[in-house]
């Protein structure tokens, strides 16, 4: 006999519907705000993980995992590749790998630090978001 699926209280489900987009927007703001100082990618990714955890609690691990762009493994892999790619432009100007460069694009200051932070953001969200959803989903399968 299959266990009955437990539903979250209606108020929590409705709050989740409103909070998840707000949390994800806040995580992107943290990512972008932190590009001038170290750590924007990690803390932004952790905030995105909290949105995934909230979804896993209210809607289940399968839905939360499916909501991750590309899925947890691919998102994590993409994040690691983006973070590694952030060091490549330095090689073209004769600087050591991972020397971060600053420039201007359409009047906006940009740097390879932002690319690195984006990679960290994606890797943290994919890796920890997937683990968190899976851990919260363990109870779903229990008899």
PyMOL CGO cylinders between C-alpha atoms (Angstrom):
from pymol import cmd
from pymol.cgo import CYLINDER

trace = [
    CYLINDER, 0.00, 0.00, 0.00, 1.33, 3.39, -0.99, 0.3, 1, 1, 1, 1, 1, 1,
    CYLINDER, 1.33, 3.39, -0.99, 1.63, 6.02, 1.74, 0.3, 1, 1, 1, 1, 1, 1,
    CYLINDER, 1.63, 6.02, 1.74, -0.74, 8.94, 1.46, 0.3, 1, 1, 1, 1, 1, 1,
    CYLINDER, -0.74, 8.94, 1.46, 0.86, 12.06, 0.08, 0.3, 1, 1, 1, 1, 1, 1,
    CYLINDER, 0.86, 12.06, 0.08, 0.96, 14.70, 2.77, 0.3, 1, 1, 1, 1, 1, 1,
    CYLINDER, 0.96, 14.70, 2.77, 0.13, 18.17, 1.62, 0.3, 1, 1, 1, 1, 1, 1,
    CYLINDER, 0.13, 18.17, 1.62, 1.45, 21.35, 3.11, 0.3, 1, 1, 1, 1, 1, 1,
    CYLINDER, 1.45, 21.35, 3.11, -1.08, 23.73, 4.65, 0.3, 1, 1, 1, 1, 1, 1,
    CYLINDER, -1.08, 23.73, 4.65, -2.83, 25.90, 2.08, 0.3, 1, 1, 1, 1, 1, 1,
    CYLINDER, -2.83, 25.90, 2.08, -1.40, 29.08, 3.57, 0.3, 1, 1, 1, 1, 1, 1,
    CYLINDER, -1.40, 29.08, 3.57, 2.14, 27.74, 3.21, 0.3, 1, 1, 1, 1, 1, 1,
    CYLINDER, 2.14, 27.74, 3.21, 1.47, 26.69, -0.39, 0.3, 1, 1, 1, 1, 1, 1,
    CYLINDER, 1.47, 26.69, -0.39, 0.15, 30.15, -1.27, 0.3, 1, 1, 1, 1, 1, 1,
    CYLINDER, 0.15, 30.15, -1.27, 3.03, 31.85, 0.54, 0.3, 1, 1, 1, 1, 1, 1,
    CYLINDER, 3.03, 31.85, 0.54, 5.48, 29.67, -1.38, 0.3, 1, 1, 1, 1, 1, 1,
    CYLINDER, 5.48, 29.67, -1.38, 3.92, 30.68, -4.68, 0.3, 1, 1, 1, 1, 1, 1,
    CYLINDER, 3.92, 30.68, -4.68, 4.64, 34.32, -3.80, 0.3, 1, 1, 1, 1, 1, 1,
    CYLINDER, 4.64, 34.32, -3.80, 7.93, 33.88, -1.94, 0.3, 1, 1, 1, 1, 1, 1,
    CYLINDER, 7.93, 33.88, -1.94, 9.90, 31.70, -4.36, 0.3, 1, 1, 1, 1, 1, 1,
    CYLINDER, 9.90, 31.70, -4.36, 10.09, 34.36, -7.12, 0.3, 1, 1, 1, 1, 1, 1,
    CYLINDER, 10.09, 34.36, -7.12, 10.95, 37.04, -4.54, 0.3, 1, 1, 1, 1, 1, 1,
    CYLINDER, 10.95, 37.04, -4.54, 13.68, 34.85, -3.04, 0.3, 1, 1, 1, 1, 1, 1,
    CYLINDER, 13.68, 34.85, -3.04, 15.15, 34.11, -6.48, 0.3, 1, 1, 1, 1, 1, 1,
    CYLINDER, 15.15, 34.11, -6.48, 15.14, 37.81, -7.40, 0.3, 1, 1, 1, 1, 1, 1,
    CYLINDER, 15.14, 37.81, -7.40, 16.89, 38.57, -4.11, 0.3, 1, 1, 1, 1, 1, 1,
    CYLINDER, 16.89, 38.57, -4.11, 19.47, 35.88, -4.87, 0.3, 1, 1, 1, 1, 1, 1,
    CYLINDER, 19.47, 35.88, -4.87, 20.23, 37.45, -8.25, 0.3, 1, 1, 1, 1, 1, 1,
    CYLINDER, 20.23, 37.45, -8.25, 20.49, 40.87, -6.61, 0.3, 1, 1, 1, 1, 1, 1,
    CYLINDER, 20.49, 40.87, -6.61, 23.00, 39.43, -4.14, 0.3, 1, 1, 1, 1, 1, 1,
    CYLINDER, 23.00, 39.43, -4.14, 24.94, 37.87, -7.01, 0.3, 1, 1, 1, 1, 1, 1,
    CYLINDER, 24.94, 37.87, -7.01, 25.14, 41.18, -8.88, 0.3, 1, 1, 1, 1, 1, 1,
    CYLINDER, 25.14, 41.18, -8.88, 25.68, 43.34, -5.82, 0.3, 1, 1, 1, 1, 1, 1,
    CYLINDER, 25.68, 43.34, -5.82, 28.54, 41.19, -4.66, 0.3, 1, 1, 1, 1, 1, 1,
    CYLINDER, 28.54, 41.19, -4.66, 30.52, 41.32, -7.88, 0.3, 1, 1, 1, 1, 1, 1,
    CYLINDER, 30.52, 41.32, -7.88, 32.57, 44.24, -6.59, 0.3, 1, 1, 1, 1, 1, 1,
    CYLINDER, 32.57, 44.24, -6.59, 33.37, 42.34, -3.41, 0.3, 1, 1, 1, 1, 1, 1,
    CYLINDER, 33.37, 42.34, -3.41, 34.08, 38.62, -3.02, 0.3, 1, 1, 1, 1, 1, 1,
    CYLINDER, 34.08, 38.62, -3.02, 31.24, 36.32, -2.10, 0.3, 1, 1, 1, 1, 1, 1,
    CYLINDER, 31.24, 36.32, -2.10, 28.29, 37.46, -4.22, 0.3, 1, 1, 1, 1, 1, 1,
    CYLINDER, 28.29, 37.46, -4.22, 28.06, 34.16, -6.06, 0.3, 1, 1, 1, 1, 1, 1,
    CYLINDER, 28.06, 34.16, -6.06, 28.13, 31.97, -2.99, 0.3, 1, 1, 1, 1, 1, 1,
    CYLINDER, 28.13, 31.97, -2.99, 25.61, 33.87, -0.87, 0.3, 1, 1, 1, 1, 1, 1,
    CYLINDER, 25.61, 33.87, -0.87, 23.35, 34.40, -3.87, 0.3, 1, 1, 1, 1, 1, 1,
    CYLINDER, 23.35, 34.40, -3.87, 23.47, 30.67, -4.57, 0.3, 1, 1, 1, 1, 1, 1,
    CYLINDER, 23.47, 30.67, -4.57, 22.66, 29.87, -0.96, 0.3, 1, 1, 1, 1, 1, 1,
    CYLINDER, 22.66, 29.87, -0.96, 19.62, 32.14, -1.08, 0.3, 1, 1, 1, 1, 1, 1,
    CYLINDER, 19.62, 32.14, -1.08, 18.50, 30.36, -4.28, 0.3, 1, 1, 1, 1, 1, 1,
    CYLINDER, 18.50, 30.36, -4.28, 18.92, 27.04, -2.42, 0.3, 1, 1, 1, 1, 1, 1,
    CYLINDER, 18.92, 27.04, -2.42, 16.52, 28.33, 0.22, 0.3, 1, 1, 1, 1, 1, 1,
    CYLINDER, 16.52, 28.33, 0.22, 13.91, 28.84, -2.52, 0.3, 1, 1, 1, 1, 1, 1,
    CYLINDER, 13.91, 28.84, -2.52, 14.46, 25.26, -3.69, 0.3, 1, 1, 1, 1, 1, 1,
    CYLINDER, 14.46, 25.26, -3.69, 14.18, 23.98, -0.10, 0.3, 1, 1, 1, 1, 1, 1,
    CYLINDER, 14.18, 23.98, -0.10, 10.94, 25.88, 0.39, 0.3, 1, 1, 1, 1, 1, 1,
    CYLINDER, 10.94, 25.88, 0.39, 9.55, 24.32, -2.77, 0.3, 1, 1, 1, 1, 1, 1,
    CYLINDER, 9.55, 24.32, -2.77, 10.66, 20.87, -1.63, 0.3, 1, 1, 1, 1, 1, 1,
    CYLINDER, 10.66, 20.87, -1.63, 8.89, 21.30, 1.71, 0.3, 1, 1, 1, 1, 1, 1,
    CYLINDER, 8.89, 21.30, 1.71, 5.62, 22.48, 0.21, 0.3, 1, 1, 1, 1, 1, 1,
    CYLINDER, 5.62, 22.48, 0.21, 5.42, 20.78, -3.19, 0.3, 1, 1, 1, 1, 1, 1,
    CYLINDER, 5.42, 20.78, -3.19, 7.77, 17.83, -2.85, 0.3, 1, 1, 1, 1, 1, 1,
    CYLINDER, 7.77, 17.83, -2.85, 11.30, 16.98, -3.86, 0.3, 1, 1, 1, 1, 1, 1,
    CYLINDER, 11.30, 16.98, -3.86, 10.43, 15.95, -7.41, 0.3, 1, 1, 1, 1, 1, 1,
    CYLINDER, 10.43, 15.95, -7.41, 8.80, 19.30, -8.17, 0.3, 1, 1, 1, 1, 1, 1,
    CYLINDER, 8.80, 19.30, -8.17, 11.62, 21.24, -6.50, 0.3, 1, 1, 1, 1, 1, 1,
    CYLINDER, 11.62, 21.24, -6.50, 14.28, 19.32, -8.42, 0.3, 1, 1, 1, 1, 1, 1,
    CYLINDER, 14.28, 19.32, -8.42, 12.39, 19.77, -11.68, 0.3, 1, 1, 1, 1, 1, 1,
    CYLINDER, 12.39, 19.77, -11.68, 12.26, 23.52, -11.03, 0.3, 1, 1, 1, 1, 1, 1,
    CYLINDER, 12.26, 23.52, -11.03, 16.05, 23.77, -11.06, 0.3, 1, 1, 1, 1, 1, 1,
    CYLINDER, 16.05, 23.77, -11.06, 17.15, 25.00, -14.49, 0.3, 1, 1, 1, 1, 1, 1,
    CYLINDER, 17.15, 25.00, -14.49, 18.75, 22.08, -16.37, 0.3, 1, 1, 1, 1, 1, 1,
    CYLINDER, 18.75, 22.08, -16.37, 18.43, 19.83, -13.31, 0.3, 1, 1, 1, 1, 1, 1,
    CYLINDER, 18.43, 19.83, -13.31, 20.86, 19.65, -10.39, 0.3, 1, 1, 1, 1, 1, 1,
    CYLINDER, 20.86, 19.65, -10.39, 23.73, 17.75, -12.06, 0.3, 1, 1, 1, 1, 1, 1,
    CYLINDER, 23.73, 17.75, -12.06, 23.79, 19.81, -15.24, 0.3, 1, 1, 1, 1, 1, 1,
    CYLINDER, 23.79, 19.81, -15.24, 23.36, 23.09, -13.38, 0.3, 1, 1, 1, 1, 1, 1,
    CYLINDER, 23.36, 23.09, -13.38, 26.27, 22.23, -11.09, 0.3, 1, 1, 1, 1, 1, 1,
    CYLINDER, 26.27, 22.23, -11.09, 28.45, 21.17, -14.02, 0.3, 1, 1, 1, 1, 1, 1,
    CYLINDER, 28.45, 21.17, -14.02, 27.62, 24.32, -15.96, 0.3, 1, 1, 1, 1, 1, 1,
    CYLINDER, 27.62, 24.32, -15.96, 28.48, 26.43, -12.91, 0.3, 1, 1, 1, 1, 1, 1,
    CYLINDER, 28.48, 26.43, -12.91, 31.87, 24.77, -12.51, 0.3, 1, 1, 1, 1, 1, 1,
    CYLINDER, 31.87, 24.77, -12.51, 32.61, 25.24, -16.23, 0.3, 1, 1, 1, 1, 1, 1,
    CYLINDER, 32.61, 25.24, -16.23, 31.60, 28.92, -16.12, 0.3, 1, 1, 1, 1, 1, 1,
    CYLINDER, 31.60, 28.92, -16.12, 33.76, 29.51, -13.03, 0.3, 1, 1, 1, 1, 1, 1,
    CYLINDER, 33.76, 29.51, -13.03, 36.73, 27.81, -14.72, 0.3, 1, 1, 1, 1, 1, 1,
    CYLINDER, 36.73, 27.81, -14.72, 36.16, 29.79, -17.91, 0.3, 1, 1, 1, 1, 1, 1,
    CYLINDER, 36.16, 29.79, -17.91, 36.37, 33.05, -15.96, 0.3, 1, 1, 1, 1, 1, 1,
    CYLINDER, 36.37, 33.05, -15.96, 40.14, 32.62, -15.72, 0.3, 1, 1, 1, 1, 1, 1,
    CYLINDER, 40.14, 32.62, -15.72, 40.74, 32.08, -19.43, 0.3, 1, 1, 1, 1, 1, 1,
    CYLINDER, 40.74, 32.08, -19.43, 40.60, 35.73, -20.64, 0.3, 1, 1, 1, 1, 1, 1,
    CYLINDER, 40.60, 35.73, -20.64, 43.68, 36.52, -18.55, 0.3, 1, 1, 1, 1, 1, 1,
    CYLINDER, 43.68, 36.52, -18.55, 45.68, 34.04, -20.64, 0.3, 1, 1, 1, 1, 1, 1,
    CYLINDER, 45.68, 34.04, -20.64, 44.97, 36.09, -23.78, 0.3, 1, 1, 1, 1, 1, 1,
    CYLINDER, 44.97, 36.09, -23.78, 46.62, 39.18, -22.30, 0.3, 1, 1, 1, 1, 1, 1,
    CYLINDER, 46.62, 39.18, -22.30, 49.62, 37.29, -20.92, 0.3, 1, 1, 1, 1, 1, 1,
    CYLINDER, 49.62, 37.29, -20.92, 48.48, 37.30, -17.29, 0.3, 1, 1, 1, 1, 1, 1,
    CYLINDER, 48.48, 37.30, -17.29, 48.35, 34.21, -15.08, 0.3, 1, 1, 1, 1, 1, 1,
    CYLINDER, 48.35, 34.21, -15.08, 45.21, 32.07, -15.16, 0.3, 1, 1, 1, 1, 1, 1,
    CYLINDER, 45.21, 32.07, -15.16, 42.45, 33.45, -12.89, 0.3, 1, 1, 1, 1, 1, 1,
    CYLINDER, 42.45, 33.45, -12.89, 43.86, 36.98, -12.92, 0.3, 1, 1, 1, 1, 1, 1,
    CYLINDER, 43.86, 36.98, -12.92, 40.66, 38.96, -13.07, 0.3, 1, 1, 1, 1, 1, 1,
    CYLINDER, 40.66, 38.96, -13.07, 40.28, 41.67, -15.66, 0.3, 1, 1, 1, 1, 1, 1,
    CYLINDER, 40.28, 41.67, -15.66, 38.09, 44.76, -15.69, 0.3, 1, 1, 1, 1, 1, 1,
    CYLINDER, 38.09, 44.76, -15.69, 36.65, 46.48, -18.71, 0.3, 1, 1, 1, 1, 1, 1,
    CYLINDER, 36.65, 46.48, -18.71, 33.74, 48.52, -19.94, 0.3, 1, 1, 1, 1, 1, 1,
    CYLINDER, 33.74, 48.52, -19.94, 30.84, 47.27, -22.03, 0.3, 1, 1, 1, 1, 1, 1,
    CYLINDER, 30.84, 47.27, -22.03, 28.22, 49.77, -23.19, 0.3, 1, 1, 1, 1, 1, 1,
    CYLINDER, 28.22, 49.77, -23.19, 29.29, 52.18, -20.47, 0.3, 1, 1, 1, 1, 1, 1,
    CYLINDER, 29.29, 52.18, -20.47, 28.97, 49.57, -17.70, 0.3, 1, 1, 1, 1, 1, 1,
    CYLINDER, 28.97, 49.57, -17.70, 31.99, 48.32, -15.79, 0.3, 1, 1, 1, 1, 1, 1,
    CYLINDER, 31.99, 48.32, -15.79, 32.27, 44.55, -16.12, 0.3, 1, 1, 1, 1, 1, 1,
    CYLINDER, 32.27, 44.55, -16.12, 34.84, 42.05, -14.95, 0.3, 1, 1, 1, 1, 1, 1,
    CYLINDER, 34.84, 42.05, -14.95, 35.72, 38.41, -15.05, 0.3, 1, 1, 1, 1, 1, 1,
    CYLINDER, 35.72, 38.41, -15.05, 34.94, 38.39, -11.33, 0.3, 1, 1, 1, 1, 1, 1,
    CYLINDER, 34.94, 38.39, -11.33, 31.25, 38.56, -12.22, 0.3, 1, 1, 1, 1, 1, 1,
    CYLINDER, 31.25, 38.56, -12.22, 31.64, 35.56, -14.54, 0.3, 1, 1, 1, 1, 1, 1,
    CYLINDER, 31.64, 35.56, -14.54, 33.37, 33.64, -11.76, 0.3, 1, 1, 1, 1, 1, 1,
    CYLINDER, 33.37, 33.64, -11.76, 30.64, 34.59, -9.27, 0.3, 1, 1, 1, 1, 1, 1,
    CYLINDER, 30.64, 34.59, -9.27, 27.97, 33.49, -11.76, 0.3, 1, 1, 1, 1, 1, 1,
    CYLINDER, 27.97, 33.49, -11.76, 29.68, 30.10, -12.01, 0.3, 1, 1, 1, 1, 1, 1,
    CYLINDER, 29.68, 30.10, -12.01, 29.82, 29.78, -8.22, 0.3, 1, 1, 1, 1, 1, 1,
    CYLINDER, 29.82, 29.78, -8.22, 26.14, 30.81, -8.01, 0.3, 1, 1, 1, 1, 1, 1,
    CYLINDER, 26.14, 30.81, -8.01, 25.08, 28.12, -10.48, 0.3, 1, 1, 1, 1, 1, 1,
    CYLINDER, 25.08, 28.12, -10.48, 27.27, 25.43, -8.90, 0.3, 1, 1, 1, 1, 1, 1,
    CYLINDER, 27.27, 25.43, -8.90, 26.01, 26.17, -5.39, 0.3, 1, 1, 1, 1, 1, 1,
    CYLINDER, 26.01, 26.17, -5.39, 22.36, 26.34, -6.46, 0.3, 1, 1, 1, 1, 1, 1,
    CYLINDER, 22.36, 26.34, -6.46, 22.59, 23.14, -8.50, 0.3, 1, 1, 1, 1, 1, 1,
    CYLINDER, 22.59, 23.14, -8.50, 24.69, 21.14, -6.06, 0.3, 1, 1, 1, 1, 1, 1,
    CYLINDER, 24.69, 21.14, -6.06, 23.24, 22.16, -2.73, 0.3, 1, 1, 1, 1, 1, 1,
    CYLINDER, 23.24, 22.16, -2.73, 19.73, 22.69, -4.11, 0.3, 1, 1, 1, 1, 1, 1,
    CYLINDER, 19.73, 22.69, -4.11, 19.71, 19.15, -5.47, 0.3, 1, 1, 1, 1, 1, 1,
    CYLINDER, 19.71, 19.15, -5.47, 21.08, 17.67, -2.25, 0.3, 1, 1, 1, 1, 1, 1,
    CYLINDER, 21.08, 17.67, -2.25, 18.65, 19.68, -0.13, 0.3, 1, 1, 1, 1, 1, 1,
    CYLINDER, 18.65, 19.68, -0.13, 15.64, 18.63, -2.24, 0.3, 1, 1, 1, 1, 1, 1,
    CYLINDER, 15.64, 18.63, -2.24, 16.76, 15.01, -2.17, 0.3, 1, 1, 1, 1, 1, 1,
    CYLINDER, 16.76, 15.01, -2.17, 17.23, 15.07, 1.60, 0.3, 1, 1, 1, 1, 1, 1,
    CYLINDER, 17.23, 15.07, 1.60, 13.80, 16.61, 2.13, 0.3, 1, 1, 1, 1, 1, 1,
    CYLINDER, 13.80, 16.61, 2.13, 12.35, 14.03, -0.26, 0.3, 1, 1, 1, 1, 1, 1,
    CYLINDER, 12.35, 14.03, -0.26, 13.61, 11.08, 1.78, 0.3, 1, 1, 1, 1, 1, 1,
    CYLINDER, 13.61, 11.08, 1.78, 10.57, 11.36, 3.99, 0.3, 1, 1, 1, 1, 1, 1,
    CYLINDER, 10.57, 11.36, 3.99, 8.25, 11.24, 0.96, 0.3, 1, 1, 1, 1, 1, 1,
    CYLINDER, 8.25, 11.24, 0.96, 9.33, 7.67, 0.19, 0.3, 1, 1, 1, 1, 1, 1,
    CYLINDER, 9.33, 7.67, 0.19, 9.26, 6.45, 3.80, 0.3, 1, 1, 1, 1, 1, 1,
    CYLINDER, 9.26, 6.45, 3.80, 6.33, 4.17, 4.74, 0.3, 1, 1, 1, 1, 1, 1,
]
cmd.load_cgo(trace, "trace")
